[in-house]
């Protein structure tokens, strides 16, 4: 991240789109944020948004597969107060020693409407990270967001989904989002993960349901969010049924042993829905009621 211009402090002080306390007043007006996409191999991609931390501004990778946001230790955040010590666990099972720190005046920069901000926001700060700075799902707690990756746009507190369905709460603390899908005729739960460049499937599930997949001769190259290499093979999911007539065919996925990820998500969630699947659909995630979150999906136009 880079230090913003002198006017940043005045902008931050005028932010109006703060997340409302539960049950208090009307929700904020819609705020539209631009998504910057970096294409990667095999039809994958990384999604970035523009964020401000006090007087410092820069891109962060949008990662709904991360329960909390993560920053790399740098001079501009070195003096933030530490609230706890923690371990950041990647998909490979490798844990990095990190700190939980308190950031102030954190804002998602909007191109339309007000910036979306939190006066205080706890993030995980790690000494080093090949995965870069990640904006986790918890930043949107209490909000509703619409993701239109194909049109490079995210709207916070936009229109609710026309036909909402329950989100599956995943992870040890139930803070991650999953949706019910079918692979062929097999019902499974898929982790909603904008931080995954490609879809992923647990190798143990592939071995049990070989008819649902087509092997790809080319080997896969995968890394977890911490930059650790993961041994993977490429397969295509022959039929990925998202419900309501939304069916994706021949979806490329990385197949590897989920290991620690399997333990964290549960046996019913052998699938990670990554960029190459998510970009084909316009999504709405409603997190305004933490105990009963919902989602909506319609084909991207």
VEXMIDREN-256806 format. One record per residue (C-alpha): residue number from 1; x, y, z. Coordinates in steps of 0.1 Angstrom, whole numbers, always signed. Last residue first. Layout:
BEGIN
[NUM [X Y Z]]
...
REM end
This chain:
BEGIN
[301 [-253 -109 -184]]
[300 [-241 -129 -155]]
[299 [-265 -158 -147]]
[298 [-283 -154 -114]]
[297 [-275 -162 -78]]
[296 [-289 -153 -44]]
[295 [-274 -158 -10]]
[294 [-286 -160 +26]]
[293 [-272 -155 +61]]
[292 [-293 -168 +91]]
[291 [-273 -164 +123]]
[290 [-254 -134 +110]]
[289 [-285 -115 +99]]
[288 [-273 -86 +77]]
[287 [-249 -111 +59]]
[286 [-268 -111 +26]]
[285 [-246 -124 -2]]
[284 [-257 -115 -37]]
[283 [-240 -131 -67]]
[282 [-240 -125 -104]]
[281 [-227 -157 -120]]
[280 [-200 -166 -146]]
[279 [-172 -150 -125]]
[278 [-178 -173 -96]]
[277 [-169 -204 -116]]
[276 [-134 -193 -128]]
[275 [-128 -173 -96]]
[274 [-131 -202 -72]]
[273 [-158 -224 -57]]
[272 [-140 -247 -34]]
[271 [-155 -282 -32]]
[270 [-152 -311 -7]]
[269 [-177 -295 +17]]
[268 [-198 -323 +33]]
[267 [-168 -337 +51]]
[266 [-163 -306 +72]]
[265 [-148 -272 +64]]
[264 [-119 -272 +89]]
[263 [-110 -308 +88]]
[262 [-112 -308 +50]]
[261 [-90 -277 +49]]
[260 [-64 -295 +72]]
[259 [-62 -323 +46]]
[258 [-76 -310 +14]]
[257 [-57 -336 -7]]
[256 [-55 -321 -41]]
[255 [-76 -317 -73]]
[254 [-74 -284 -91]]
[253 [-106 -275 -110]]
[252 [-116 -267 -146]]
[251 [-153 -264 -151]]
[250 [-166 -287 -179]]
[249 [-202 -275 -176]]
[248 [-219 -249 -155]]
[247 [-256 -252 -147]]
[246 [-278 -224 -134]]
[245 [-313 -237 -139]]
[244 [-325 -226 -104]]
[243 [-297 -246 -88]]
[242 [-259 -242 -88]]
[241 [-254 -274 -109]]
[240 [-217 -281 -117]]
[239 [-215 -307 -145]]
[238 [-184 -323 -160]]
[237 [-160 -310 -133]]
[236 [-127 -308 -152]]
[235 [-96 -322 -136]]
[234 [-61 -308 -129]]
[233 [-37 -324 -105]]
[232 [-23 -308 -73]]
[231 [+7 -309 -50]]
[230 [+3 -277 -29]]
[229 [+31 -250 -28]]
[228 [+31 -226 +2]]
[227 [+24 -190 -6]]
[226 [+5 -181 +25]]
[225 [-28 -180 +7]]
[224 [-23 -216 -5]]
[223 [-4 -224 -36]]
[222 [-13 -245 -66]]
[221 [+3 -256 -98]]
[220 [-17 -282 -117]]
[219 [-3 -310 -139]]
[218 [-15 -312 -175]]
[217 [-30 -345 -185]]
[216 [-65 -333 -175]]
[215 [-88 -360 -159]]
[214 [-125 -358 -166]]
[213 [-148 -357 -135]]
[212 [-182 -369 -123]]
[211 [-174 -405 -133]]
[210 [-145 -406 -108]]
[209 [-168 -402 -78]]
[208 [-148 -419 -49]]
[207 [-114 -409 -62]]
[206 [-126 -374 -69]]
[205 [-140 -371 -33]]
[204 [-106 -381 -19]]
[203 [-88 -356 -41]]
[202 [-108 -327 -25]]
[201 [-119 -304 -53]]
[200 [-107 -269 -62]]
[199 [-120 -241 -83]]
[198 [-95 -217 -98]]
[197 [-79 -185 -86]]
[196 [-92 -190 -51]]
[195 [-95 -157 -32]]
[194 [-131 -152 -43]]
[193 [-140 -183 -22]]
[192 [-176 -194 -17]]
[191 [-169 -229 -1]]
[190 [-190 -255 -20]]
[189 [-214 -279 -2]]
[188 [-222 -312 -19]]
[187 [-251 -330 -35]]
[186 [-240 -357 -60]]
[185 [-261 -359 -92]]
[184 [-235 -344 -115]]
[183 [-217 -322 -89]]
[182 [-246 -307 -71]]
[181 [-246 -274 -52]]
[180 [-254 -262 -17]]
[179 [-236 -229 -9]]
[178 [-208 -221 +16]]
[177 [-198 -190 +35]]
[176 [-171 -188 +62]]
[175 [-176 -176 +98]]
[174 [-189 -208 +114]]
[173 [-161 -207 +140]]
[172 [-144 -239 +130]]
[171 [-153 -233 +93]]
[170 [-186 -232 +74]]
[169 [-219 -215 +76]]
[168 [-241 -227 +48]]
[167 [-259 -199 +31]]
[166 [-297 -201 +30]]
[165 [-314 -193 -3]]
[164 [-327 -159 -15]]
[163 [-350 -156 -45]]
[162 [-351 -120 -56]]
[161 [-318 -112 -40]]
[160 [-317 -79 -21]]
[159 [-309 -47 -41]]
[158 [-276 -30 -32]]
[157 [-263 -27 +4]]
[156 [-226 -30 -8]]
[155 [-223 -31 -46]]
[154 [-193 -49 -62]]
[153 [-183 -42 -98]]
[152 [-159 -56 -124]]
[151 [-186 -64 -150]]
[150 [-179 -101 -151]]
[149 [-172 -100 -114]]
[148 [-207 -89 -105]]
[147 [-207 -94 -67]]
[146 [-236 -80 -47]]
[145 [-230 -73 -11]]
[144 [-253 -72 +20]]
[143 [-238 -60 +53]]
[142 [-237 -70 +89]]
[141 [-203 -85 +86]]
[140 [-187 -73 +54]]
[139 [-152 -69 +68]]
[138 [-156 -104 +82]]
[137 [-153 -119 +47]]
[136 [-116 -112 +44]]
[135 [-96 -85 +26]]
[134 [-62 -100 +19]]
[133 [-28 -83 +16]]
[132 [-2 -104 -3]]
[131 [-2 -142 -8]]
[130 [+35 -144 -5]]
[129 [+31 -134 +31]]
[128 [+57 -122 +56]]
[127 [+57 -109 +92]]
[126 [+20 -115 +95]]
[125 [-7 -90 +107]]
[124 [-43 -103 +113]]
[123 [-69 -76 +112]]
[122 [-92 -60 +138]]
[121 [-113 -31 +126]]
[120 [-121 +1 +143]]
[119 [-140 +31 +126]]
[118 [-153 +7 +99]]
[117 [-159 +20 +65]]
[116 [-178 +17 +32]]
[115 [-170 +48 +11]]
[114 [-201 +68 +1]]
[113 [-219 +65 -32]]
[112 [-204 +56 -65]]
[111 [-167 +48 -72]]
[110 [-163 +36 -36]]
[109 [-131 +30 -16]]
[108 [-135 +3 +11]]
[107 [-125 +21 +43]]
[106 [-106 +15 +75]]
[105 [-105 +43 +100]]
[104 [-86 +25 +127]]
[103 [-67 -8 +127]]
[102 [-64 -30 +157]]
[101 [-39 -59 +156]]
[100 [-41 -97 +157]]
[99 [-6 -110 +154]]
[98 [+9 -137 +132]]
[97 [+28 -170 +133]]
[96 [+22 -188 +100]]
[95 [+4 -222 +99]]
[94 [+9 -247 +71]]
[93 [-22 -269 +66]]
[92 [-19 -267 +28]]
[91 [-51 -246 +27]]
[90 [-35 -219 +48]]
[89 [-37 -214 +86]]
[88 [-28 -180 +101]]
[87 [-17 -185 +137]]
[86 [-26 -160 +163]]
[85 [-12 -137 +190]]
[84 [-36 -112 +206]]
[83 [-47 -75 +208]]
[82 [-16 -59 +193]]
[81 [-17 -21 +190]]
[80 [-7 -7 +156]]
[79 [+29 +5 +156]]
[78 [+41 -15 +126]]
[77 [+13 -6 +103]]
[76 [+30 +20 +81]]
[75 [+64 +4 +85]]
[74 [+52 -29 +71]]
[73 [+40 -63 +85]]
[72 [+19 -80 +58]]
[71 [-18 -76 +62]]
[70 [-46 -102 +67]]
[69 [-83 -98 +67]]
[68 [-104 -124 +86]]
[67 [-125 -154 +77]]
[66 [-106 -159 +45]]
[65 [-125 -177 +17]]
[64 [-142 -144 +9]]
[63 [-108 -131 -3]]
[62 [-108 -98 -21]]
[61 [-71 -90 -27]]
[60 [-62 -56 -13]]
[59 [-51 -26 -34]]
[58 [-37 +6 -19]]
[57 [-43 +35 +4]]
[56 [-25 +48 +36]]
[55 [-38 +78 +55]]
[54 [-60 +58 +79]]
[53 [-62 +24 +63]]
[52 [-77 +29 +29]]
[51 [-88 +1 +5]]
[50 [-91 -4 -33]]
[49 [-104 -37 -44]]
[48 [-86 -66 -60]]
[47 [-98 -99 -76]]
[46 [-74 -126 -88]]
[45 [-80 -147 -118]]
[44 [-83 -182 -133]]
[43 [-90 -190 -170]]
[42 [-63 -217 -171]]
[41 [-35 -194 -161]]
[40 [-40 -160 -143]]
[39 [-60 -129 -151]]
[38 [-57 -99 -128]]
[37 [-91 -84 -120]]
[36 [-97 -49 -106]]
[35 [-131 -46 -89]]
[34 [-147 -12 -86]]
[33 [-168 -3 -56]]
[32 [-204 +7 -56]]
[31 [-221 +20 -24]]
[30 [-258 +16 -19]]
[29 [-275 +38 +7]]
[28 [-270 +28 +43]]
[27 [-294 +6 +63]]
[26 [-323 +23 +81]]
[25 [-322 +28 +118]]
[24 [-308 +6 +146]]
[23 [-317 -30 +148]]
[22 [-282 -43 +147]]
[21 [-256 -15 +147]]
[20 [-252 +0 +113]]
[19 [-221 -5 +91]]
[18 [-207 +30 +84]]
[17 [-216 +46 +51]]
[16 [-211 +82 +62]]
[15 [-174 +88 +57]]
[14 [-166 +125 +63]]
[13 [-135 +119 +86]]
[12 [-120 +95 +60]]
[11 [-122 +122 +33]]
[10 [-106 +148 +55]]
[9 [-78 +124 +64]]
[8 [-73 +115 +27]]
[7 [-68 +151 +16]]
[6 [-30 +149 +23]]
[5 [-26 +124 -5]]
[4 [-25 +87 +3]]
[3 [+5 +67 +16]]
[2 [+10 +36 -5]]
[1 [+0 +0 +0]]
REM end
